Amino acid sequence: MLIWLQGFKRNLERLSQKMGSAFEVNEKAAMKVVDEADKLRVEKQVLEDMFLKVKIDLWHFCDYFEEKVVSFLEEMILKLKQLEKMRDQIENMKGILWVNGKMQNLKGERLNGNLFLLKQKYLQLEIKELEKKLDSLVQKTEKSQPIEDKMPKMGGDHQKTAEKRVVKGCIKSGKGPWVVQRTTKDGRVITRYRFPSDKERLKNRERERNRRNVARKIFSGLRTFGNYQLSKNADTIDLLKAVCEEAGWHVEEDGTIYKKNVLHDEDGGYCTCDEKMDTYMESRSKMHPQKDHDDINVTLSLTLAS
């Protein structure tokens, strides 16, 4: 019994010690909680003070913002009114400038028209002078031609040397624009300037050179084998005159043509013309036999549409 009481006493002492230590721990924890609660209370008070201050500042800022918005709206209304006035002034100025521009354009067009007429007259005078110079140069070259150039070409070597002596003429090699004229449906002529590339200019020069070579060969062949009385530097008008002469047509200086007098034969019919150039089949005329040149006969016929 004593042993049990002693054990029970020890257990009570042990429990009292544990309870005392736990009480101390709990007391310390409670003190810490109280301290933290005090700190939180202080912080809460500080935050409440700050919130109140921010709220007051926000109220002041809202009042200031409302005042600024009102002043800004008033200024914007004033600016809009000023813009409307400036717009009206600009429209008035545009009308005045448009009228002035029209007047200046009319004056400029008149001046340009007068300048264009003066330039046109000046260019016409220059063209006439250049034509006179060209005619005089052609006459001088025809007079100064040697007799050998007028003789028919004999042999291949002589023909090659003669071709070398032929003047090729002037082929444009400038870099200026090409003048392109186009006629509209209402009859107006529109002139534009085209700036071709170097390749196009080269092709144009080659084409012109080939065309002149072909024309030179045709004229030399007609002069040599066709029994045409053509000058050395003949042009298309000379060729047409020679063709008309061979066909029995007379050509005036202004280009008027009419039929020559022919001898009529009892056989067949030949085409003749009256004064109005109306053609009809009448009788075959007895044409004089043409002189053969190098055993080649050339027969041409010319038909005019009524």
Buried (B, 14 or more C-beta within 10 A) or exposed (E): EEEEEEEEEEEEEEEEEEEEEEEEEEEEEEEEEEEEEEEEEEEEEEEEEEEEEEEEEEEEEEEEEEEEEEEEEEEEEEEEEEEEEEEEEEEEEEEEEEEEEEEEEEEEEEEEEEEEEEEEEEEEEEEEEEEEEEEEEBEEEEEEEEEEEEEEBEEEEEEEEBEEEBEEEEEEEEEEEEEEEEEEEEEEEEEEEEEEEEEEBEEBEEEBEEEBEEBBEEBBEBBBBBBBEBBBBBEEEBBBBBBBBBBBBEBEEEEEBEBEEBEBEEEEEBBBBEEEEEBEEEBBBBEEEEEEEEEEEBEEEEEEEE
